[in-house]
Amino acid sequence: LHTFILDRLKHSLKYFVTGSSGVPNIPEFVGVLMVDGIQTGYCDSSSKTLQPQQDWAKKLLENNTQQRDWYNKKCFEDQPKLFKDTIFSLKQQFNQTVHILQMIEGCEWDENTGEVTGVLLYGYNGEAFMDFDLKTLTWIALKPEAVITKQKWDTDRLRIKHKENDLTNICPAYLKMYVDHKKGFSQKKVLPSVSLLQKSSSSPVSCHATGFYPGRAEMFWRKDGEEIHEGVDPGKILTNNDDTFQMSVDLIVSSITPEDWRKYECVFQLSGVEDIVMKLNEAVIRTNTEENIRKENASSMMIPIIAAVVVLVLILGAAVGFADYKKKKSE
């Protein structure tokens, strides 16, 4: 059988933080929490309330006052003050009207090997600005204008020790707690919506399942009750933005005669529940253009990191700059 198992052995916990000055209609401070690539929490200086955005996260904050107090302090005291002070210093150095400081901080944990890696990057006005080196416990200026800030931050040894502890101890501990909490919170099985899609009459027919949980399932085509492999193209399992999953299996139909279509069927299996079987039937096939299929998948996978588009672009700009920097560094 074609068994699809989402690679959940690698987990991530990332904080995307933005502080700004001179940007109208945007909160001066915005924080977003991402767990395994899913937006899980949000806070900003305008609402001044924590906004958990997954059911398991809401339940965790309700029952864990330590977590709630920690995030309240980070969101509304520590980080806003740090960003405000840093932006004030940057204003003295850069003669600009708009100042936007971004931070990406977090860790990744390989559940299989136990390996933990940390990341802490600052961006300024959409460009990578400063990187924290966990091995040397020093700051790395990613552009000449950042040298002054690097020298200042390198002298703050107490903050460096705190950041080392955050990235190597607190972040992995929280990440493992969240992974365990998610598993315990959502043990129930959720069946997907299954449909047949085809881009054109000469294209393969895609059996598409979306909205199922957990992320382990079997999906295949069979003919006359027997599983087939020839002419079948299994796809990859993907994560939806609500922590459910989607997957597809394609069947090449160009060589199948119209009389033989009734012999084929797509089967979706999830342990402990009844199979979902879709007969290969031209009447139920949804014919979409490639663009429409791409839009449908993009819509289900979209993660609204921050509602304000300008802030999102700047955060991603910093991430791109960081990726370029890492690539050059490895070379």
GISULFEN-V574347 format. One record per residue. N is the residue number from 1. RES is the residue in one small letter. SS is DSSP state (A for helix, B for strand, O for the rest). OMEGA is omega in degrees with one decimal (999 if undefined). BURIAL is I if it has 9 or more other C-alpha atoms within 8 Angstrom, else O. Layout:
N&RES&SS&OMEGA&BURIAL + N&RES&SS&OMEGA&BURIAL
//
This chain:
1&l&O&174.2&O + 2&h&O&-179.6&O + 3&t&B&179.8&O + 4&f&B&177.3&I + 5&i&B&177.8&O + 6&l&O&-179.9&O + 7&d&O&179.9&O + 8&r&O&178.5&O + 9&l&O&177.6&O + 10&k&B&-177.2&I + 11&h&B&-179.2&I + 12&s&B&174.7&I + 13&l&B&-176.1&I + 14&k&B&174.0&I + 15&y&B&175.3&I + 16&f&B&-174.2&I + 17&v&B&179.3&I + 18&t&B&171.8&I + 19&g&B&-175.2&I + 20&s&B&175.1&I + 21&s&B&179.1&I + 22&g&O&179.3&O + 23&v&O&-177.0&O + 24&p&O&174.4&O + 25&n&O&177.4&O + 26&i&O&176.5&O + 27&p&O&-179.1&I + 28&e&O&179.0&I + 29&f&B&179.3&I + 30&v&B&177.6&I + 31&g&B&179.1&I + 32&v&B&177.8&I + 33&l&B&178.2&I + 34&m&B&175.9&I + 35&v&B&-176.9&I + 36&d&O&176.3&O + 37&g&O&-179.4&O + 38&i&B&177.1&I + 39&q&B&-171.2&I + 40&t&B&-178.7&I + 41&g&B&-177.2&I + 42&y&B&172.1&I + 43&c&B&174.3&I + 44&d&B&-174.2&I + 45&s&O&179.5&I + 46&s&O&-178.0&O + 47&s&O&179.9&O + 48&k&O&174.9&O + 49&t&O&175.0&O + 50&l&O&-179.1&I + 51&q&B&174.8&O + 52&p&B&-171.7&I + 53&q&O&170.7&I + 54&q&O&-177.0&I + 55&d&A&-178.5&O + 56&w&A&179.4&I + 57&a&A&177.0&I + 58&k&A&-179.2&I + 59&k&A&-179.8&O + 60&l&A&-179.4&I + 61&l&A&178.1&I + 62&e&A&-173.2&O + 63&n&A&-175.1&O + 64&n&O&-177.8&O + 65&t&A&178.8&O + 66&q&A&177.1&O + 67&q&A&-179.0&I + 68&r&A&179.9&I + 69&d&A&-179.1&O + 70&w&A&-179.0&O + 71&y&A&176.2&I + 72&n&A&179.9&I + 73&k&A&-179.8&I + 74&k&A&-173.8&I + 75&c&A&-170.0&I + 76&f&A&177.5&I + 77&e&A&-170.7&I + 78&d&A&-175.5&I + 79&q&A&177.4&I + 80&p&A&179.2&I + 81&k&A&179.5&O + 82&l&A&-178.8&O + 83&f&A&179.2&I + 84&k&A&179.2&I + 85&d&A&-178.8&O + 86&t&A&178.9&O + 87&i&A&177.2&I + 88&f&A&178.7&O + 89&s&A&-179.7&O + 90&l&A&177.6&I + 91&k&A&178.7&I + 92&q&A&-176.5&O + 93&q&A&-175.7&O + 94&f&O&180.0&O + 95&n&O&-178.1&O + 96&q&O&179.6&O + 97&t&O&-177.6&O + 98&v&O&177.0&O + 99&h&B&179.0&I + 100&i&B&-179.9&I + 101&l&B&179.2&I + 102&q&B&175.6&I + 103&m&B&169.9&I + 104&i&B&-178.0&I + 105&e&B&177.9&I + 106&g&B&-176.7&I + 107&c&B&173.5&I + 108&e&B&-177.4&I + 109&w&B&176.1&I + 110&d&B&-175.9&I + 111&e&O&-178.3&I + 112&n&O&-176.2&O + 113&t&O&-176.2&O + 114&g&O&-177.3&O + 115&e&O&178.5&O + 116&v&B&175.6&I + 117&t&B&-179.3&I + 118&g&B&178.3&I + 119&v&B&174.7&I + 120&l&B&-175.4&I + 121&l&B&172.9&I + 122&y&B&173.8&I + 123&g&B&178.9&I + 124&y&B&-178.8&I + 125&n&O&172.7&I + 126&g&O&179.4&I + 127&e&B&177.1&I + 128&a&B&-171.3&I + 129&f&B&-175.3&I + 130&m&B&179.6&I + 131&d&B&178.5&I + 132&f&B&-180.0&I + 133&d&B&-177.6&I + 134&l&O&-178.8&O + 135&k&O&-177.8&O + 136&t&O&-177.4&O + 137&l&O&176.9&I + 138&t&B&177.2&I + 139&w&B&179.3&I + 140&i&B&177.5&I + 141&a&B&-177.0&I + 142&l&O&173.7&I + 143&k&O&-175.6&I + 144&p&A&-177.7&O + 145&e&A&-177.8&O + 146&a&A&-175.4&I + 147&v&A&-179.5&I + 148&i&A&178.8&O + 149&t&A&178.2&O + 150&k&A&-178.5&I + 151&q&A&179.1&O + 152&k&A&-177.8&O + 153&w&A&179.2&O + 154&d&A&-179.0&I + 155&t&O&-179.6&O + 156&d&O&-175.2&O + 157&r&A&179.8&O + 158&l&A&178.8&O + 159&r&A&178.9&O + 160&i&A&178.5&I + 161&k&A&177.6&O + 162&h&A&-179.4&O + 163&k&A&176.2&O + 164&e&A&179.6&I + 165&n&A&178.7&I + 166&d&A&-172.5&I + 167&l&A&-175.0&I + 168&t&A&-177.7&I + 169&n&A&-174.1&I + 170&i&A&-177.7&I + 171&c&A&177.9&I + 172&p&A&179.7&I + 173&a&A&178.0&O + 174&y&A&-179.4&O + 175&l&A&179.2&I + 176&k&A&177.5&O + 177&m&A&-178.7&O + 178&y&A&179.2&I + 179&v&A&178.9&I + 180&d&A&-178.0&O + 181&h&A&178.6&I + 182&k&A&179.9&I + 183&k&A&-178.6&O + 184&g&A&-176.2&O + 185&f&A&-173.9&O + 186&s&O&177.6&O + 187&q&O&-176.6&O + 188&k&O&179.2&O + 189&k&O&-179.6&O + 190&v&B&179.9&O + 191&l&O&-176.9&O + 192&p&O&165.1&I + 193&s&B&-176.8&O + 194&v&B&-179.9&I + 195&s&B&176.9&I + 196&l&B&-177.5&I + 197&l&B&177.3&I + 198&q&B&-177.9&I + 199&k&O&178.0&I + 200&s&O&-175.8&O + 201&s&O&-179.9&O + 202&s&O&-178.2&O + 203&s&O&173.3&I + 204&p&O&174.3&I + 205&v&B&-179.0&I + 206&s&B&173.4&I + 207&c&B&-169.8&I + 208&h&B&177.8&I + 209&a&B&179.3&I + 210&t&B&177.3&I + 211&g&B&-178.2&I + 212&f&B&177.5&I + 213&y&B&2.9&I + 214&p&O&-173.7&I + 215&g&O&174.4&I + 216&r&B&-176.5&I + 217&a&B&174.7&I + 218&e&B&-178.7&I + 219&m&B&-175.0&I + 220&f&B&173.1&I + 221&w&B&174.6&I + 222&r&B&179.0&I + 223&k&B&-178.0&I + 224&d&O&177.4&O + 225&g&O&-178.7&O + 226&e&B&178.1&O + 227&e&B&178.9&I + 228&i&O&178.9&I + 229&h&O&-179.2&O + 230&e&O&-179.9&O + 231&g&O&-179.1&O + 232&v&B&-179.9&I + 233&d&B&178.9&O + 234&p&B&178.6&I + 235&g&O&-179.2&O + 236&k&O&176.1&O + 237&i&O&-177.9&I + 238&l&B&179.0&O + 239&t&B&171.7&I + 240&n&O&-175.9&I + 241&n&O&177.1&I + 242&d&O&178.5&O + 243&d&O&170.7&O + 244&t&O&-172.8&I + 245&f&B&176.2&I + 246&q&B&178.7&I + 247&m&B&-179.4&I + 248&s&B&172.2&I + 249&v&B&-177.2&I + 250&d&B&176.3&I + 251&l&B&176.7&I + 252&i&O&-173.6&I + 253&v&O&-175.0&I + 254&s&O&-178.7&O + 255&s&O&179.7&O + 256&i&O&179.2&O + 257&t&O&179.8&O + 258&p&A&-179.0&O + 259&e&A&-176.2&O + 260&d&A&-177.4&O + 261&w&A&-176.1&I + 262&r&A&-179.8&I + 263&k&A&-174.3&O + 264&y&B&175.9&I + 265&e&B&177.2&I + 266&c&B&-177.3&I + 267&v&B&173.7&I + 268&f&B&-178.3&I + 269&q&B&174.3&I + 270&l&O&-173.7&I + 271&s&O&175.2&O + 272&g&O&178.8&O + 273&v&O&-177.1&O + 274&e&O&179.4&O + 275&d&O&171.7&O + 276&i&B&-176.4&O + 277&v&B&177.9&O + 278&m&B&176.9&I + 279&k&B&175.1&O + 280&l&O&-173.3&I + 281&n&O&-177.0&O + 282&e&A&-176.3&O + 283&a&A&-177.2&O + 284&v&A&-179.3&O + 285&i&O&174.5&I + 286&r&B&-179.6&O + 287&t&B&-178.8&O + 288&n&O&170.4&I + 289&t&O&179.6&O + 290&e&A&-179.0&O + 291&e&A&-179.5&O + 292&n&A&178.0&O + 293&i&A&180.0&I + 294&r&A&179.0&O + 295&k&A&-180.0&O + 296&e&A&179.3&O + 297&n&A&-179.1&O + 298&a&A&-179.5&O + 299&s&A&-178.1&O + 300&s&A&-177.4&O + 301&m&A&-172.8&I + 302&m&O&177.3&O + 303&i&O&-177.7&O + 304&p&O&-175.0&O + 305&i&O&178.1&O + 306&i&O&-174.0&O + 307&a&O&-178.5&O + 308&a&O&-174.9&O + 309&v&A&-176.4&O + 310&v&A&179.7&O + 311&v&A&179.2&I + 312&l&A&-179.3&I + 313&v&A&-178.6&I + 314&l&A&177.5&I + 315&i&A&179.8&I + 316&l&A&176.7&I + 317&g&A&177.4&I + 318&a&A&179.7&I + 319&a&A&178.0&I + 320&v&A&177.9&I + 321&g&A&177.7&I + 322&f&A&179.3&I + 323&a&A&178.2&O + 324&d&A&179.5&O + 325&y&A&179.2&I + 326&k&A&-179.0&O + 327&k&A&179.3&O + 328&k&A&-178.8&O + 329&k&A&-178.9&O + 330&s&A&179.5&O + 331&e&O&999&O
//
